[in-house]
Amino acid sequence: MYKRILVAVDGTATSLRALREAVDLTADQRAELEIVYVVDLSPYGAPELGVPVSVYEEVCRAQGRQILRQATEYARRAGVEARATLRQRRGTCLSAAIVDETRLFGADLVVLGAEGEHGLMRWWHGGVAEAVMEATNGAVLQLRA
C-alpha cells in the first residue's frame, strides 16, 4: 500500500496520463499526493532572440503555475486533495529536482510520463524518467505515450 505518491507534470499529454493514474492510485490507496512541476530556467536562446532573461524566467514560472493549477483542479474534481510544488533548476538535470522532491516528500511511489524519445532528443531532455528510476529507491511507475 502506498502512503505518499508524487507525480511530475509538464503539460504534455503523457504527463496528463501520469496525473490521471496518480490521482486514481491516490484515491484507491487513500494516500497523499504531491504534484511537482520543474521549471528549467536555462535561457535557451532567449538573449539571442532579444528577450530579457528575467522575462523568460517569469514566463516559465507562470507556465508552471498554470499547469499546477490545472493538475490540482483535476485532482480536486476527482476527490483528491493534492499538494502542488514548483521547483526551479538552472543548468542542471531536471530529474535531479524530481528526485530531490521525492526525498523531501517521502514518496514511496513516483508516477512519470515518458515520451519515448530516442537519440538526440533523449540526450537533450536528459532521459528524465529513466534518470529518476535509477536514482530513487522507491517504486516508479513510468507511463509511455
C-alpha positions in Angstrom: 0.0 0.0 0.0 1.3 3.4 -1.0 1.2 6.3 1.5 2.8 9.1 -0.4 2.6 9.4 -4.2 4.4 12.0 -6.2 3.6 12.8 -9.9 5.7 15.0 -12.1 3.8 17.0 -14.7 5.0 19.2 -17.6 1.8 19.9 -19.6 2.3 17.1 -22.1 -0.4 14.5 -22.9 1.9 11.9 -21.4 2.2 13.7 -18.1 -1.6 14.2 -18.1 -1.9 10.4 -18.4 0.5 10.1 -15.4 -1.5 12.6 -13.4 -4.7 10.6 -14.1 -3.0 7.4 -12.9 -1.6 9.0 -9.8 -4.9 10.5 -8.9 -6.7 7.1 -9.3 -4.0 5.4 -7.2 -4.1 8.1 -4.5 -7.9 7.7 -4.2 -7.6 3.9 -4.2 -4.8 3.8 -1.7 -6.0 6.7 0.5 -2.6 8.2 0.1 -1.2 11.7 0.0 -0.5 13.2 -3.4 2.1 15.7 -4.4 2.2 17.2 -7.9 5.5 18.7 -9.0 6.5 20.9 -11.9 10.1 21.6 -12.6 11.0 24.9 -14.2 14.1 24.9 -16.3 15.5 28.4 -16.0 18.3 27.9 -18.6 17.6 30.7 -21.0 17.7 28.6 -24.2 18.4 31.3 -26.8 16.4 34.0 -25.0 19.2 36.6 -25.1 19.9 35.9 -28.7 16.3 36.5 -29.5 16.3 39.8 -27.7 14.2 38.5 -24.8 15.5 39.6 -21.3 16.3 36.6 -19.2 14.1 37.9 -16.4 11.1 38.0 -18.7 11.9 34.5 -20.0 12.2 33.1 -16.4 8.9 34.7 -15.3 7.1 33.2 -18.4 8.5 29.8 -17.5 7.3 30.2 -13.9 3.9 31.3 -14.9 3.5 28.4 -17.3 4.5 26.0 -14.4 2.0 27.6 -12.0 -0.8 27.3 -14.6 0.0 23.6 -15.2 0.0 23.0 -11.5 -3.4 24.8 -11.1 -4.9 22.7 -13.8 -3.5 19.5 -12.3 -4.6 20.2 -8.7 -8.0 21.2 -10.0 -8.2 17.9 -11.8 -7.3 16.0 -8.6 -9.8 18.0 -6.6 -12.6 17.2 -9.0 -11.7 13.6 -8.6 -12.0 13.9 -4.8 -8.3 14.0 -4.1 -6.5 16.9 -2.3 -3.0 17.4 -3.7 0.0 19.5 -2.7 1.4 21.4 -5.6 5.1 22.2 -5.8 7.0 24.3 -8.3 10.8 23.6 -8.3 13.3 25.6 -10.2 16.6 24.5 -11.8 19.2 26.2 -13.9 21.6 24.2 -15.9 21.2 21.0 -14.0 19.3 17.8 -14.8 15.6 18.1 -14.3 15.5 14.6 -13.0 17.6 15.7 -10.0 14.9 18.1 -9.0 12.3 15.4 -9.1 14.5 13.0 -7.1 15.1 15.7 -4.5 11.4 16.4 -4.2 10.7 12.7 -3.9 13.0 12.5 -0.9 11.7 15.7 0.7 8.1 14.5 0.4 9.0 10.9 1.4 7.2 9.5 -1.7 7.0 5.7 -1.8 5.7 5.9 -5.4 6.7 8.2 -8.2 4.5 8.4 -11.3 6.0 9.8 -14.5 5.1 10.1 -18.1 7.8 9.3 -20.7 7.6 10.5 -24.3 9.7 7.6 -25.5 12.3 9.9 -27.2 15.4 8.5 -28.7 18.8 9.7 -29.9 19.4 13.5 -29.8 16.0 14.3 -28.3 16.6 11.8 -25.5 20.0 13.4 -24.8 18.6 16.9 -24.9 15.8 16.2 -22.5 18.1 14.1 -20.3 16.0 10.9 -20.2 14.2 12.3 -17.2 12.1 9.3 -16.4 15.0 6.9 -16.7 17.2 9.0 -14.5 14.5 9.2 -11.8 14.1 5.5 -11.9 17.8 5.0 -11.5 18.2 7.5 -8.6 15.2 6.6 -6.4 14.9 3.7 -4.0 11.1 3.6 -4.1 8.7 2.4 -6.8 8.5 4.2 -10.1 5.5 3.9 -12.4 6.5 5.1 -15.9 3.8 5.6 -18.5 4.7 5.9 -22.1 2.9 7.9 -24.8 
